[in-house]
Amino acid sequence: MIGFLQKIKDFFLNTIEFIKDTRKELRNVSFPTRRELASTTVVVIICIFFFGAFLAVVDWCVSRVMVFVLAKLSS
């Protein structure tokens, strides 16, 4: 029974310590300004469209090559 109570006590002490450490770390976080957030969001959206278009072109080229190769192999 004593071991069980000690485990419960340790759990609560560890939880309190975790919350204290979390609050301490959150004080060190530097959050971006609204302007920084907007500019990085625009960059991410542009990159998504660029890589999406790039992968679409690569997919189209690979599929055309595969169709050609399979057509040659089947004849």
Buried (B, 14 or more C-beta within 10 A) or exposed (E): EEEEEEEEEEEEEEEEEEEEEEEEEEEEEEEEEEEEEEEEEEEEEEEEEEEEEEEEEEEEEEEEEEEEEEEEEEE
